Amino acid sequence: MHEVGLMENALAIALDYATRERAISIHQIALRVGDLSGVEPDALRFAFDVVTQGTIAEQAQLIIETFPTLCYCNVCQIEFRPMELGYECPTCQTWSTSILQGKELELASLEVS
Amino acid sequence: MCTDCGCNEIDSVVLHSATAIHHHAHNHHAHTHHAHTHDDHDQHASSTQTVEVHERLMSKNDRFALQNREIFQSHSLLVLNVLSSPGSGKTALIERMAKAHGHRAGQVGVIVGDLATENDAQRIRAAGATALQITTGTACHLEADMVAHAVAYLDLAKLDLLVIENVGNLVCPAAYDLGETLRVVLLSVTEGEDKPLKYPTAFQSADVVLLTKMDIAEAVGFDQATAIANIRRMAPQAKLFEVSARTGFGMDAWLIYLQSQWNRLHPIVTHEAPIPSEALS
């Protein structure tokens, strides 16, 4: 979708934190990406290689932890993993609007020295 | 900015307007700096360490969206972020809404995003509204900081309603909060009944879905029941209205709903109601 821009944001956040820690090199950047975040991990990896060139994160390893969509049914009061498009409760077939997990899109941690 | 769309020139955004009015009496750029002290400020850290961050990649946009929302709320301003594919009738809808505002059409503010040309803003101005065009160059969506910049050119205290017409695109704009009160997603009858299934993110994020161009639904063989079922499936949270900007069909219900949302922001109504009653008859 707009992975280059998002990865530029991620790099800016990483460089900011690295500067605060007075680090001279970033070895690892760990992202948390939900299935509903609208971004493709492969496109993020491609963008990562492009945007880190010439920075202290050039040699960094990119770790992407993905999170499947998890919904909550208010009728059955259960959590469920939606199986296809739409968030239909497998028990009562009600459409859920309560999304517990899957929208994550964050920089979780860095390894620096 | 978007790998799919090939847009990467957010910095090339051009705003077509006159003098800026600065609403920003204070700065919300709450960058947190050193929460801890370093004993070795003159030396680089030598060993590898893990730094916990947990910051959203959209945090820059989120900060501007929050700032926009605070400014809008300080004016009790109802703000719509209108999303659709190109050609779904966003501009025609806004023209009709401005005209329905009667003698107060100038109090409808519109920020229009397009890659190029000022055509849409000119159309909306001709309908009586106060319109600003943002040309984004190659960027396929509006971001909250572009809206913050544009808003500085509007006298928000004089507006009854602010409509942000996003760039025609059902993918990328859905990911960017602009600080709006309501997100309005359009689906025109010419687009195919399965569009809500194909572009789930936009519909899932909608507060309102408008089925547009209803006057030609029959001519194009629009399967209304299937389209509504698909909208209900992907956007069970959204209010649904069927409208035609050309004939005015369904506009009353949509405008009454907007009036109800305006009333929620103005619990004690001391102003003239923003939508003249003659427009609803």
Interface residues (C-beta under 8 A of the other chain):
Chain A: M1 H2 E3 V4 G5 L6 N9 A10 A12 I13 A14 Y17 A18 R20 E21 R22 A23 I24 H27 L31 L36 G38 A43 F46 A47 L85 G86 E88 W95 T97 L105 E106 L107 A108 S109 L110 E111 V112 S113
Chain B: M1 C2 T3 D4 C5 N8 I10 H33 H34 H38 D40 H41 Q43 H44 A45 S46 S47 T48 Q49 T50 V51 E52 V53 H54 E55 R56 L57 M58 S59 K60 C140 H141 V171 C172 A174 A175 L197 P200 T201 Q204 R232 R233 M234 P236 Q237
